[in-house]
C-alpha cells in the first residue's frame, strides 16, 4: 500500500539519483534553509525521527513547531521532551506476541461488525512481517534426529495456532508470515527484511526514499539498529495501533553517546564486549533514552558485533542502541545479498541527507560515556540479570558467593560420602571447588555420577543475540573441533543444543566442516528458533530433575542468549549465565560452574593429560579466515530465495477463506477475547480508584517474565487445571507463550512465575496472594473472588517494574484480573506504555515514599482521587491508604499517563478500543 505523506508546507522535498533511478526524499538541509532551525549537528538516530516529522507534517498530527523542536533540542544540550507523533515504516512480529496481536485484529473485525462497520476496514496499513520462531521446543537433543523430531513435535503442538496464522496471512492485506523452521525474527530482519533506506510510492504515485524504521512486538527488535535501522520493541497493543495507522505518541528522547575506541584483544569476543556495555549503561541509567554509538573504534567493529550490542538494548534499558550508516553498513548489505540498487540508494541517501558517519562525525549528545575495547576481557553474566557482569576468571568465585547468599548457614542436605568417582572425575561433595560448606549435593538414580550446586544441566547456543554473529559461531565450531581432537566431549548431565537464528548459519558451519565437530560433542542442530532463551529449553532427563528437586540443588545453565531472568530458562534451573557461544561449548565440557575454566582443566585427553581452555581456544585469525571463506553473499541469497514458502508441513496447513474468523469453540489455543464484547460507540471517563484491595506487593526488577511467564507450567497451576478440565494431557500443555491466543490460559498465568515473591506472604515463591477471606490462594483465584465482590485491585511494586520483554500479556493479564492501578517506584518504558494501552493506570511514588517506607503489608485499602475531570499528563494526585489497624496514610502519586493521547486511550478503555471507535465513526 502507498504511504500517505504530509503537506510539506516548508517545501523540504528534493530528489536524488541512485542506482540509475531518481527518487524523492525529505531534505534536512532544505529544512535548515527554510529557517526551521539548525539540524546538522543532531545525532543520526534523532535525524531519523526528524525526517519522519518532515515527511508526515500535516498541521494536525505533526506541526512545523514539532520540527523546530529538534533544533531546540540541540540548543538546549540534547534535551527537549516535547510530545511528537512518530510513524514507523513497518512492523515486525514473532509468533508468541504475534498470535495475540492477530487474535486482537480478528476480534476487532467482529467488534467493528457489531458497531455497524465493515470488517475489511481492519487491515494493516503498514507492512507487517510475522516470523514463527518462538514455538520450537528442545524435546530431542544430542543426536542427528533432533531437528526433525523437534519440528514434528512443534507442528503437533501448534497446529491450531498455525492454522490461525495462515488464515490471517490470507485474510489481512499487507501481512506476511515467515513459516516455522526459517529463523529468528530479528536475524531474518537483519539478514533479509531490513533495507536501511526504504522506498515506496506516495499517494501521488511518486517513489519516495526514507530511513528504514520499524517497531516490533519483541524487545530485541533493536538488533537491527546495528544496520542503522531505527527500531525498537513495543507491546503487541502498540504495534497493532501502529499497523492500523495510529502514530506512536512519544517524547523527543535524550540521546546518550557511547564512544568506542581501540580494538578487541586476542582471545575476546563480541559477546564479552556487549556484556561490559550492558553493565556500563545499566549503571549509567538510560531507560527511555536513545543510545548512539560513535568513535574511531567503530572502524574496527564488524556489523555482526554491532548487531550483538544493539540486540541487548533492552538489557541496558535503552529504547534503542543505534549505529550510524558507514562503509561497514554497505559491506554488510553487500555480503548478505541485498540488491545492488538498494545498496546504491543507502549510500547516496545517507551522504545526501546527513546520515553518513565519517571521520568528522561529532554530533551533540545529551551525555556521553566511553569504552576502550582494548580493555575487554572474557566474561559471562548472571546468575539472574544480564547486567550482572562477571569477568571469566571470577566466575567460579562469584558462584560460590551466590550459593552462600542463598544458604547463609552450612548445608544440611549434603551427601556425606568419602568420595565418589564418575564420568569426568567429579570430586566428593565436600571437595566441590569453591565450596566452604554451603553447597548441596544429591545422587542421581541409575547413574554413576552425582549432581551438586553449580552442576551445569543446560548448555545452549541459542538466541538471535549471538547466532547472528558468524565470528562467535565459527569460534564455537573451532572450540568444538579442537576439543574433539583431544577426545573431550560434554559431561553426561549437560543438555546441549544448537539453535541458529537462520539457515545461513547452518550453511556456513557446514561449509567450514564445523557442524560435524559440534555434533560430535553434543551440539546437534535442534531447530531454527529462540528455544532456550525464551524458555523453550525442553525437559531435562527425569532422573536429573528428580535429583535437583530432592536435593534442593542450585542447578545452572549457560546460554548464548540475552535473558537469564529467574524462572525463565527451565523450572529445574535456578542460576543462569549468559556467555559467548565458544564459552558455552567450554562450559559443556567442564559441566560445572564451580570450575574456574581460566585456570583449571576442562577434562583429560586420550592420554590422560589435562586439557585447558587455552589449549582449545582459536585465534582471531583462524576465525576471521574461516568467516571470510564460508560466509558468502551466495549463501544468503540461496537461503532467503523462498523465505515465505515454507516446507511441506507448512504448505499442507489448511485454512478457510473468510474475512472474519470462525472461532473454534473447543480450541484451547485461540479464543475470541472479551475486550470488545458489549462495547459502546462512545468512550467513558476516567474515574477515581475507590476502596481498592491489594493483589500483590512486589519487589525491585519485577520483569514481564515474572508477570507473564512464557515457559512451561504444571498440572497443579490454575492454567494446568483449566486445560485438564478440557481433556488436555499435561504432555500437551506446551507453554504459556504458545497459548497467548487464549485469554483464559493467560489470565491464569498472570503473576504465575515460579520464582515471583509476593511480599504479602512470608517467603512463599510462586503466584500466590491472600484472598478476600485472608487465606493463601493463587493470584488468579483471589482476583476472581474480588471481581465477584465488585472490588477493584491495585498492585504495589519497586524499581524498574516491568523490565524485560515487550510482553503485552503482562498488561493484558493485569487488566483482565481487575487491576485498576499499578503503583511502583519506577517503570520500564514498554510495560508502562502497555499498561496504559490496556486501560490500567500506572502511578509512581513521590517524595521518597516506597512500599517499604510506608510499611505496606497488602492488608491495606487504597483510594486514589484527582483522576476525574481535567486530568493533565504527569499530574500528581492524592492517594489515601487505610492500614489494617484503621490508621490512614495520605501520600502523593505521580500519574504516569504521560501524554494527551494516552489520556484518551485510558478514557476509551485502551488503545484498541480507541482505534475501533475511530474506525466505526469513520
C-alpha positions in Angstrom: 0.0 0.0 0.0 1.3 3.5 -0.7 2.4 5.8 2.1 0.4 8.9 2.7 2.9 11.8 3.1 2.1 15.2 4.7 1.7 18.7 3.3 5.3 19.7 3.5 4.4 23.4 4.0 8.1 24.3 4.2 8.9 22.7 0.8 11.7 20.4 2.0 11.1 17.7 -0.6 14.0 17.1 -3.0 15.2 14.5 -5.5 18.4 12.4 -5.7 19.8 9.9 -8.2 20.9 6.4 -7.1 21.4 3.2 -9.0 20.2 4.7 -12.2 16.9 5.9 -10.7 15.6 9.3 -9.4 13.7 9.3 -6.1 12.2 12.0 -3.9 13.2 12.5 -0.3 12.7 14.9 2.5 15.8 17.0 3.0 17.1 18.0 6.4 19.4 20.6 4.7 16.3 22.1 3.0 14.6 22.3 6.4 17.5 24.4 7.6 17.4 26.6 4.5 13.7 27.1 5.1 14.6 28.6 8.5 13.2 25.8 10.6 16.3 25.5 12.7 19.8 24.0 12.9 19.8 20.2 12.5 23.2 19.3 11.0 24.7 18.6 14.5 21.9 16.2 15.6 22.8 12.5 16.2 21.9 10.3 13.3 19.4 8.4 15.4 17.5 11.6 16.1 17.7 12.7 12.4 15.7 9.6 11.6 12.9 10.9 13.8 13.3 14.4 12.4 12.9 13.1 8.8 9.7 11.4 9.9 8.4 14.7 11.1 9.3 16.4 7.7 7.6 13.6 5.7 4.4 13.5 7.7 4.0 17.2 8.6 0.2 17.8 8.1 -0.5 20.6 10.6 -2.5 18.2 12.7 -0.6 15.2 14.0 2.8 16.8 13.1 3.2 20.6 13.0 6.1 22.9 12.0 6.6 23.6 15.6 7.3 19.9 16.2 10.1 20.1 13.6 11.6 23.3 15.1 11.6 21.4 18.5 14.5 19.3 17.2 16.6 22.4 16.7 15.8 23.5 20.2 16.9 20.0 21.4 20.4 20.8 20.2 20.4 24.3 21.6 19.4 23.0 25.0 22.2 20.5 25.2 20.3 17.4 24.0 17.0 17.9 25.9 13.6 18.9 24.8 10.9 16.4 25.9 8.2 17.6 23.6 5.5 15.2 22.6 5.5 14.1 19.0 3.7 11.7 16.7 6.0 9.2 15.1 5.1 6.8 12.3 7.4 3.8 11.7 7.6 2.3 8.2 6.7 -1.2 9.1 6.0 -3.7 11.9 7.8 -6.9 12.9 6.3 -9.7 15.0 7.2 -13.1 16.3 4.6 -15.7 16.9 4.4 -15.6 20.7 3.5 -11.9 20.6 2.1 -12.1 17.0 -0.6 -14.6 17.7 -2.4 -12.5 20.3 -2.0 -9.4 18.0 -3.7 -11.3 15.1 -6.3 -12.5 17.7 -7.0 -8.9 18.5 -7.2 -7.9 14.9 -9.7 -10.7 14.3 -11.7 -9.7 17.4 -11.6 -6.1 16.2 -13.2 -7.2 12.9 -16.0 -8.9 15.0 -16.2 -5.8 17.1 -16.5 -3.4 14.2 -19.2 -5.5 12.6 -21.1 -5.3 16.0 -20.8 -1.5 15.8 -22.2 -1.5 12.3 -18.9 -1.2 10.5 -17.2 -3.1 7.7 -14.8 -5.9 8.8 -12.4 -5.2 6.0 -11.7 -1.8 7.5 -9.5 -3.7 9.9 -6.3 -4.2 7.9 -2.7 -3.3 8.5 -1.9 0.0 6.7 1.8 -0.6 7.2 3.7 -3.7 6.1 3.7 -6.4 8.7 6.1 -9.4 8.8 5.5 -12.2 11.3 8.2 -14.7 11.8 7.3 -18.0 13.5 10.3 -18.5 15.7 9.3 -19.0 19.3 7.4 -22.3 19.1 10.1 -24.9 18.6 11.0 -26.7 21.9 14.0 -28.8 22.6 12.5 -32.2 23.3 15.2 -34.1 21.5 18.9 -33.2 21.5 22.4 -34.5 21.0 21.6 -36.8 18.0 21.1 -36.5 14.3 17.3 -36.9 14.6 16.9 -33.9 16.9 16.0 -31.3 14.3 13.3 -33.3 12.5 11.8 -34.7 15.7 11.5 -31.3 17.3 9.9 -29.9 14.1 7.4 -32.8 14.1 6.5 -32.1 17.7 6.3 -28.4 17.0 3.6 -28.9 14.4 1.8 -31.4 16.6 1.6 -28.9 19.4 0.9 -25.8 17.4 -1.3 -26.8 14.5 -4.3 -24.7 15.9 -2.0 -21.6 16.1 -0.5 -22.2 12.7 -3.9 -22.7 11.1 -5.0 -19.4 12.6 -1.8 -17.5 11.4 -2.2 -18.9 7.9 -5.8 -17.7 7.9 -4.5 -14.2 8.9 -2.0 -14.3 6.1 -4.8 -14.6 3.5 -7.4 -12.6 5.3 -5.4 -9.4 6.0 -3.7 -7.2 3.5 -0.1 -6.1 4.0 0.6 -9.1 6.2 3.3 -11.7 5.5 4.2 -14.8 7.6 7.6 -16.4 7.6 6.9 -20.1 8.3 8.5 -22.2 11.1 12.0 -23.5 10.7 13.3 -20.4 8.9 15.0 -18.5 11.7 14.6 -16.0 14.5 12.6 -12.8 13.6 15.5 -10.4 14.5 18.1 -12.3 12.5 15.8 -12.7 9.5 15.1 -9.0 9.8 18.8 -8.1 9.9 19.9 -10.5 7.2 16.9 -10.1 4.8 13.9 -7.9 5.6 15.8 -4.7 6.5 17.0 -2.3 3.9 18.5 0.6 5.9 16.9 3.0 3.5 13.3 2.1 2.5 11.4 3.3 -0.6 7.8 3.3 -1.6 5.2 5.2 -3.6 3.3 8.0 -2.1 -0.4 8.9 -2.7 0.6 10.6 -5.9 2.4 7.6 -7.3 5.9 9.0 -6.9 8.7 7.0 -5.3 10.0 8.4 -2.0 13.1 7.2 -0.2 13.3 7.4 3.6 15.1 5.8 6.5 14.0 2.2 7.2 12.2 2.3 10.6 10.0 -0.2 12.5 8.5 -1.3 15.7 8.5 -4.9 16.8 6.5 -7.0 19.2 9.7 -8.2 20.8 12.1 -6.1 22.8 15.1 -7.3 20.8 13.8 -5.6 17.7 16.7 -3.2 18.4 19.1 -5.7 16.9 18.6 -4.1 13.5 19.9 -0.8 14.9 23.3 -2.4 14.1 22.5 -1.9 10.5 21.4 1.7 11.0 17.7 0.8 11.1 15.8 2.6 13.8 13.6 0.1 15.5 12.6 -0.8 19.0 10.2 -3.2 20.8 6.7 -2.3 21.7 3.9 -4.3 23.1 1.6 -6.0 20.7 -1.0 -3.4 21.7 1.1 -0.5 20.4 2.1 -2.5 17.4 -1.5 -3.1 16.4 -2.2 0.6 16.7 0.8 1.4 14.6 -0.2 -1.1 11.9 -3.7 0.3 11.9 -2.3 3.8 11.0 -2.1 5.3 14.5 1.1 7.3 15.1 3.1 6.4 18.1 3.0 9.1 20.7 6.5 9.7 22.2 8.6 12.4 23.7 11.7 13.6 21.8 14.2 11.4 23.6 17.5 12.2 25.1 20.4 10.6 23.2 23.3 9.2 25.1 26.5 9.0 23.0 28.6 5.9 23.7 32.1 6.3 22.4 34.1 3.2 21.4 37.8 3.4 20.9 40.6 0.9 20.4 40.2 -2.6 19.2 39.3 -6.0 20.7 42.3 -8.0 22.1 43.2 -11.6 21.1 41.0 -14.1 22.9 38.0 -11.9 23.4 34.6 -11.9 21.6 31.8 -9.5 20.7 29.8 -11.1 23.5 32.4 -10.1 26.0 32.2 -6.6 24.7 28.4 -6.4 24.9 28.2 -7.7 28.4 30.5 -4.9 29.5 28.4 -2.4 27.6 25.3 -3.7 29.3 26.8 -3.3 32.7 28.0 0.3 32.0 24.8 1.5 30.5 22.6 0.0 33.2 24.8 1.8 35.8 24.5 5.0 33.7 20.8 4.8 33.6 19.4 5.1 30.1 15.8 3.9 30.4 13.6 5.6 27.9 16.6 7.1 26.1 18.3 6.6 22.8 21.9 5.3 22.8 24.0 6.0 19.8 27.5 4.5 19.4 30.3 6.6 17.8 34.0 6.9 17.8 37.0 5.6 16.0 36.5 2.2 17.5 33.6 1.6 15.1 36.2 1.3 12.3 37.3 -1.9 14.0 33.9 -3.3 14.8 32.1 -5.6 12.3 28.4 -5.1 11.8 27.8 -8.5 13.4 29.3 -7.2 16.6 27.3 -4.0 16.3 24.1 -6.0 16.0 25.0 -8.0 19.1 25.4 -4.8 21.0 22.2 -3.3 19.6 20.3 -6.5 20.3 20.9 -6.0 24.0 19.4 -2.5 24.2 16.5 -3.9 26.4 19.1 -5.3 28.8 20.7 -1.9 29.3 17.3 -0.3 29.3 17.5 2.0 26.3 14.9 2.5 23.7 17.5 1.7 21.0 21.2 1.2 20.5 21.9 2.9 17.2 24.9 2.7 14.9 25.1 5.3 12.0 25.5 4.4 8.4 29.1 4.0 7.2 31.3 1.8 5.0 30.8 -1.2 7.2 27.0 -0.9 6.7 27.4 -1.1 2.9 29.8 -4.0 3.2 27.3 -6.0 5.3 24.4 -5.2 3.0 26.5 -6.4 0.1 27.7 -9.6 1.8 24.2 -10.5 2.9 22.8 -10.5 -0.7 20.9 -7.2 -0.8 20.2 -5.9 -4.3 22.7 -3.6 -5.8 20.2 -0.8 -6.3 19.3 -0.9 -2.6 23.0 -0.6 -1.6 23.4 2.3 -4.0 20.4 4.1 -2.6 21.6 3.6 1.0 25.0 5.2 0.2 23.5 8.1 -1.9 20.7 8.9 0.6 22.9 8.8 3.7 25.5 11.1 2.2 23.0 13.5 0.7 20.8 13.8 3.7 23.4 13.9 6.5 23.2 10.4 7.8 26.7 9.2 6.9 29.3 8.6 9.6 32.8 9.8 8.5 35.9 10.8 10.4 34.4 14.2 11.3 31.2 12.8 12.7 30.7 14.6 16.1 27.1 15.4 16.9 25.6 16.9 20.1 24.7 14.3 22.7 22.7 14.7 25.9 25.5 12.9 27.7 28.4 10.6 26.8 30.5 7.7 28.1 33.4 5.9 26.6 35.0 2.5 26.5 38.4 1.4 25.2 37.7 -2.0 23.5 41.3 -3.0 24.2 40.4 -3.3 27.9 37.7 -6.0 27.3 38.3 -9.4 28.9 36.4 -12.7 28.6 33.2 -12.5 30.7 29.9 -14.0 31.5 26.8 -12.5 33.1 24.5 -13.9 35.7 23.0 -15.6 37.6 19.8 -13.6 37.3 20.2 -10.5 35.2 22.0 -9.6 32.0 23.7 -6.6 33.7 25.3 -8.8 36.3 28.7 -8.8 34.6 31.4 -11.2 35.8 35.0 -11.4 34.4 35.5 -15.0 33.5 38.4 -15.5 35.9 36.0 -14.5 38.7 33.1 -16.7 37.6 33.6 -19.7 39.9 34.3 -17.4 43.0 31.2 -15.4 42.2 29.1 -18.5 42.0 30.4 -19.7 45.4 29.3 -16.3 46.9 25.9 -16.7 45.2 25.4 -20.1 46.8 26.5 -18.8 50.2 24.0 -15.9 49.8 21.2 -18.4 49.1 22.2 -20.6 52.0 23.8 -18.4 54.8 24.0 -21.5 57.0 26.1 -24.5 56.2 24.2 -27.0 54.1 22.2 -29.7 55.8 21.5 -31.7 52.7 25.0 -32.7 51.8 25.8 -36.2 50.7 28.5 -37.1 53.1 30.5 -39.7 51.3 34.1 -40.5 51.5 34.4 -39.9 47.8 32.7 -40.5 44.6 34.1 -41.2 41.2 32.2 -41.0 37.9 32.5 -39.8 34.4 34.5 -36.6 34.4 36.3 -37.3 37.7 33.8 -35.5 39.9 35.1 -34.9 43.4 33.3 -35.8 46.6 30.7 -33.2 47.8 33.0 -31.8 50.5 35.6 -31.3 47.8 33.5 -29.3 45.3 35.7 -26.5 44.1 34.8 -23.2 45.9 32.6 -24.9 48.5 33.1 -23.8 52.0 30.3 -25.9 53.4 27.2 -24.3 51.8 26.8 -26.5 48.7 24.2 -29.2 48.4 24.7 -32.5 46.6 22.5 -35.4 45.5 22.7 -38.8 43.9 21.3 -39.4 40.5 19.3 -42.6 40.2 20.8 -45.1 37.8 23.9 -43.1 37.2 27.5 -43.3 38.5 27.8 -39.5 38.9 26.2 -37.1 41.3 24.9 -33.5 41.0 25.6 -30.6 43.2 25.1 -26.8 43.4 26.6 -25.5 40.2 26.2 -28.6 38.0 25.5 -27.3 34.5 22.5 -29.2 33.2 21.8 -26.9 30.1 24.4 -25.5 27.7 22.7 -23.9 24.8 23.9 -22.0 21.7 20.7 -20.0 21.2 19.2 -16.6 20.6 19.4 -14.0 17.9 21.9 -12.1 20.0 24.9 -14.3 19.2 23.7 -16.8 16.5 23.6 -13.8 14.1 27.3 -13.3 14.6 29.5 -15.6 12.4 32.6 -14.7 14.4 31.3 -16.2 17.6 29.5 -19.1 15.8 32.6 -20.1 13.8 34.6 -19.6 17.1 32.3 -22.1 18.8 32.8 -24.6 16.0 36.5 -24.3 16.3 36.4 -24.9 20.0 34.4 -28.0 19.3 36.9 -29.2 16.7 39.9 -28.7 19.0 38.1 -30.4 21.9 37.1 -33.3 19.7 40.6 -33.7 18.5 41.7 -34.1 22.1 39.0 -36.6 22.9 36.8 -34.3 25.0 33.0 -34.3 25.0 30.2 -32.8 27.0 29.6 -34.1 30.5 26.7 -36.6 30.6 24.4 -34.5 32.7 24.6 -31.5 30.3 21.8 -31.0 27.9 23.5 -29.4 24.8 21.8 -27.7 21.9 22.4 -25.6 18.8 19.6 -23.4 17.6 20.8 -21.0 15.0 18.9 -17.8 14.1 18.8 -18.6 10.4 19.5 -21.3 7.9 22.5 -19.3 6.7 24.3 -20.3 9.9 24.0 -24.0 9.1 25.2 -23.2 5.6 28.5 -21.7 6.7 29.1 -24.2 9.6 28.7 -27.0 7.1 30.9 -25.2 4.5 33.5 -24.9 7.2 33.0 -28.5 8.1 32.4 -27.5 11.7 28.9 -28.9 12.1 30.2 -32.4 12.4 32.6 -31.3 15.2 29.8 -29.6 17.0 27.7 -32.8 16.5 30.5 -34.9 18.0 30.3 -33.2 21.4 26.5 -32.9 21.5 25.7 -29.6 19.8 23.5 -31.0 17.1 21.0 -28.8 15.4 17.8 -28.8 17.4 15.8 -26.2 15.4 15.8 -22.6 14.0 14.3 -20.5 16.7 14.6 -18.9 20.1 14.4 -22.1 22.1 16.3 -21.9 25.4 16.5 -18.1 25.5 12.7 -17.8 25.6 12.2 -20.8 28.0 11.7 -23.5 25.4 14.7 -25.4 26.6 12.5 -28.5 27.0 12.7 -31.0 29.8 16.0 -32.3 31.2 16.3 -36.1 32.0 13.7 -37.1 34.7 16.4 -38.5 36.9 18.3 -35.2 36.8 15.2 -33.2 37.6 14.4 -35.6 40.5 17.9 -35.2 42.0 17.8 -31.4 41.6 14.4 -31.2 43.4 15.1 -33.8 46.1 18.5 -32.2 46.8 17.2 -28.6 46.6 20.1 -28.0 44.2 21.1 -24.8 42.5 21.4 -26.3 39.1 22.8 -23.9 36.4 22.5 -23.2 32.7 24.9 -21.5 30.3 23.4 -20.0 27.2 24.4 -17.6 24.4 21.2 -15.6 24.9 20.1 -12.2 26.1 17.8 -13.1 29.0 18.6 -15.0 32.2 15.8 -14.0 34.5 14.6 -16.2 37.3 12.3 -19.0 36.2 12.7 -18.2 32.5 15.1 -20.8 31.2 13.9 -24.0 33.0 11.9 -24.8 36.1 14.8 -27.0 37.2 17.5 -24.3 36.9 18.0 -21.5 39.4 21.1 -19.9 38.2 21.5 -18.9 34.5 24.6 -17.4 32.9 24.9 -15.6 29.6 28.1 -16.3 27.6 29.5 -16.3 24.1 29.0 -19.5 22.0 32.6 -20.6 22.4 32.3 -20.3 26.2 29.0 -22.3 26.1 30.9 -25.1 24.4 33.7 -24.9 27.0 31.3 -25.0 29.9 29.5 -28.0 28.5 32.9 -29.8 28.6 33.5 -28.7 32.2 29.9 -29.3 33.3 30.3 -27.3 36.5 30.1 -23.6 37.4 32.4 -24.2 40.3 35.3 -24.9 38.0 37.5 -21.9 37.2 37.9 -22.6 33.5 40.5 -20.0 33.1 42.9 -22.0 35.4 41.5 -25.5 35.9 41.3 -28.3 33.3 38.1 -28.8 31.3 38.9 -32.6 31.2 41.6 -35.0 30.1 42.7 -36.0 26.6 43.2 -39.6 25.3 46.5 -39.9 27.1 45.1 -38.7 30.5 46.7 -35.2 30.1 44.8 -32.2 31.4 43.2 -30.0 28.7 42.8 -26.3 29.5 40.7 -23.7 27.8 43.8 -22.1 26.2 44.5 -25.4 24.5 41.3 -25.4 22.5 40.7 -21.6 22.1 41.1 -20.5 18.4 43.0 -17.4 17.4 41.2 -14.3 15.9 43.0 -15.0 12.6 41.7 -18.6 12.5 38.1 -17.3 13.0 38.4 -14.4 10.5 39.9 -16.6 7.8 37.0 -19.1 8.0 34.4 -16.3 8.2 35.9 -14.8 5.0 35.9 -18.2 3.3 32.4 -19.5 4.2 30.1 -16.6 5.0 29.2 -15.7 1.4 26.7 -13.5 -0.4 25.6 -16.5 -2.4 24.7 -18.4 0.8 22.4 -15.6 1.9 20.7 -15.3 -1.5 20.1 -19.1 -1.7 18.7 -19.5 1.8 16.4 -16.5 1.5 15.2 -17.1 -2.0 11.9 -18.6 -0.9 11.7 -17.4 2.6 7.8 -17.2 2.7 7.2 -20.6 1.1 7.9 -22.9 4.0 8.3 -26.7 4.0 5.8 -29.3 3.0 4.2 -29.3 6.5 3.5 -25.5 6.3 2.2 -25.8 2.8 -0.2 -28.6 4.0 -1.8 -26.4 6.7 -5.4 -25.9 5.6 -7.4 -22.7 6.3 -10.8 -21.2 5.5 -11.3 -18.3 3.1 -13.2 -15.7 5.2 -12.9 -12.1 6.3 -13.9 -12.9 10.0 -12.5 -15.8 11.9 -14.7 -18.8 12.8 -13.5 -19.2 16.4 -13.4 -22.9 17.2 -15.3 -23.4 20.4 -13.2 -26.3 21.5 -9.8 -24.6 20.8 -7.5 -24.3 23.8 -5.0 -22.2 21.8 -7.2 -19.5 20.1 -10.3 -17.9 21.7 -12.2 -14.7 21.0 -11.0 -12.3 23.7 -13.5 -10.3 25.8 -12.1 -6.9 25.2 -14.7 -5.6 22.7 -17.8 -7.5 23.8 -20.6 -5.2 24.6 -18.5 -2.1 23.8 -20.4 1.2 23.4 -19.8 3.6 20.5 -18.8 6.4 22.9 -15.8 6.4 25.3 -16.2 6.6 29.0 -14.5 8.9 31.5 -11.5 8.3 33.9 -12.8 7.5 37.4 -11.1 7.7 40.7 -10.0 4.4 42.3 -12.1 3.9 45.4 -11.7 1.2 48.1 -9.3 -1.0 46.2 -7.7 -4.0 47.7 -4.1 -5.1 47.2 -3.5 -8.1 44.9 0.3 -8.2 45.3 3.2 -6.3 46.9 6.3 -6.9 44.7 9.9 -6.0 44.9 12.5 -4.4 42.6 13.2 -5.5 39.0 9.9 -7.4 38.6 10.2 -8.4 35.0 7.5 -9.1 32.4 8.6 -12.8 32.8 7.6 -12.6 36.5 4.2 -11.0 35.5 3.5 -13.2 32.4 5.9 -16.2 32.1 6.5 -17.7 28.7 7.7 -21.2 29.7 6.2 -24.5 30.8 3.7 -24.9 33.6 2.4 -27.8 35.7 -0.9 -29.6 36.1 -1.3 -28.1 39.6 -1.4 -24.5 38.4 -4.6 -22.7 37.5 -3.7 -22.8 33.8 -2.9 -26.5 34.1 -6.2 -27.2 35.8 -8.1 -25.3 33.1 -6.5 -27.5 30.4 -7.0 -30.7 32.3 -10.7 -29.9 32.7 -10.8 -29.7 28.9 -9.1 -33.1 28.5 -5.7 -31.7 27.5 -3.0 -34.1 28.8 -0.1 -32.5 30.7 2.3 -33.7 27.9 0.4 -31.4 25.5 0.3 -28.3 27.7 3.1 -26.7 25.6 4.0 -23.3 27.1 2.3 -20.1 28.3 3.9 -18.4 25.3 2.4 -20.7 22.8 -1.1 -20.3 24.4 -1.2 -16.5 24.2 -4.1 -16.7 21.8 -6.3 -17.9 24.7 -7.1 -15.3 27.3 -8.4 -18.0 29.7 -5.0 -19.6 29.9 -3.1 -16.3 30.1 -5.3 -14.8 32.8 -4.5 -17.9 34.9 -0.8 -17.5 34.1 -0.6 -13.8 35.1 1.8 -13.4 38.1 2.4 -17.1 37.9 6.2 -17.3 37.6 7.5 -20.0 39.9 10.1 -17.6 41.3 8.0 -14.5 41.9 7.7 -13.5 45.6 4.6 -11.6 46.8 5.7 -9.7 49.9 2.2 -10.2 51.3 3.3 -13.7 52.1 6.3 -14.7 54.1 9.0 -16.4 51.9 6.5 -18.0 49.6 7.6 -18.4 46.0 5.1 -18.5 43.1 1.9 -16.8 42.1 0.1 -16.7 45.4 -1.6 -14.0 47.5 -4.2 -13.6 50.2 -7.8 -13.8 49.1 -10.8 -11.8 50.4 -11.0 -14.1 53.4 -7.3 -13.7 54.3 -6.3 -17.2 53.3 -3.5 -18.0 50.9 -4.6 -18.8 47.3 -3.5 -18.4 43.7 -3.5 -14.8 42.5 -6.0 -15.8 39.8 -8.4 -17.3 42.2 -8.1 -14.3 44.5 -8.7 -11.9 41.6 -11.8 -13.7 40.5 -13.1 -13.7 44.1 -12.6 -9.9 44.3 -14.3 -9.4 40.9 -17.4 -11.3 42.2 -17.5 -8.8 45.0 -17.0 -5.8 42.6 -13.8 -4.8 44.4 -11.1 -3.0 42.4 -7.5 -4.1 42.8 -4.1 -2.5 42.9 -0.5 -3.8 42.6 2.5 -2.3 44.5 6.0 -2.6 43.1 9.6 -1.4 43.5 12.1 -0.1 41.0 12.2 -0.9 37.3 8.8 -2.5 37.4 8.1 -4.4 34.1 11.7 -4.7 32.9 12.5 -7.2 30.2 10.5 -8.4 27.2 7.9 -6.3 25.4 5.2 -8.7 26.6 1.8 -7.3 26.1 0.2 -10.1 28.0 1.9 -8.8 31.1 -0.5 -5.8 30.7 -3.5 -7.7 29.3 -3.4 -10.2 32.1 -3.1 -7.5 34.7 -6.2 -5.7 33.2 -8.3 -8.9 33.0 -7.6 -9.7 36.6 -9.3 -6.5 37.5 -6.3 -4.4 38.5 -7.1 -0.7 38.1 -3.7 0.8 39.1 -0.1 -0.3 39.4 1.9 1.8 41.9 5.7 1.4 41.7 8.9 3.4 42.3 9.7 3.4 38.6 8.6 1.7 35.4 10.4 0.3 32.4 9.3 2.1 29.2 7.5 -0.6 27.3 5.5 -2.1 30.2 4.3 1.3 31.3 3.0 2.0 27.8 1.4 -1.4 27.6 -0.5 -0.8 30.9 -1.9 2.4 29.5 -2.7 0.6 26.3 -4.9 -1.8 28.3 -6.6 0.9 30.4 -4.6 0.3 33.5 -3.2 3.5 35.1 0.5 3.4 36.2 1.5 5.5 39.2 4.8 6.3 40.7 5.6 7.1 44.4 6.8 10.6 45.1 8.6 12.3 47.9 10.8 9.3 48.8 7.8 7.1 49.6 8.2 3.4 48.8 6.3 0.2 49.7 8.9 -0.4 52.4 8.9 3.1 53.9 5.1 3.0 54.1 5.3 -0.4 55.8 2.8 -1.9 53.3 1.8 -5.5 54.0 -1.0 -5.9 51.5 -3.7 -5.7 54.1 -4.4 -2.1 53.2 -7.4 -0.4 51.4 -6.3 2.1 48.7 -8.2 5.1 47.2 -6.7 7.4 44.5 -8.5 10.6 43.8 -7.9 13.6 41.4 -8.4 11.5 38.3 -11.8 12.8 37.3 -12.3 15.9 35.3 -9.4 17.7 33.7 -6.6 15.3 34.4 -3.3 16.5 32.9 -0.5 14.2 31.8 2.0 13.5 34.5 -0.2 15.1 37.2 0.4 14.5 40.9 -2.7 13.1 42.6 -3.6 12.3 46.2 -3.7 8.7 47.5 -5.3 7.6 50.8 -4.0 4.3 52.2 -6.0 2.8 55.1 -3.9 0.4 57.1 -5.1 -2.9 58.6 -5.4 -1.2 62.0 -7.5 1.6 60.7 -4.9 4.3 60.6 -4.7 6.4 57.4 -1.7 7.5 55.5 -2.0 10.2 52.8 0.6 10.3 50.1 1.0 11.8 46.7 1.4 9.8 43.5 2.6 10.8 40.0 0.1 9.6 37.4 2.2 8.1 34.6 -0.3 8.9 31.9 2.5 10.7 30.0 0.8 12.3 27.0 -2.6 13.7 25.9 -3.3 10.8 23.6 -2.6 8.4 26.4 -5.3 10.1 28.4 -7.7 9.4 25.6 -6.6 5.7 25.5 -7.5 5.4 29.2 -10.9 7.1 28.6 -11.6 4.6 25.9 -10.5 1.6 28.0 -7.4 1.0 25.9 -5.8 1.9 22.6 -7.6 -0.8 20.6 -10.9 0.5 21.8 -9.8 4.0 20.7 -8.9 2.7 17.2 -12.1 0.7 16.9 -14.4 3.5 17.8 -12.4 5.8 15.4 -12.9 3.4 12.6 -16.6 2.8 13.4 -17.2 6.6 13.4 -15.4 6.9 10.1 
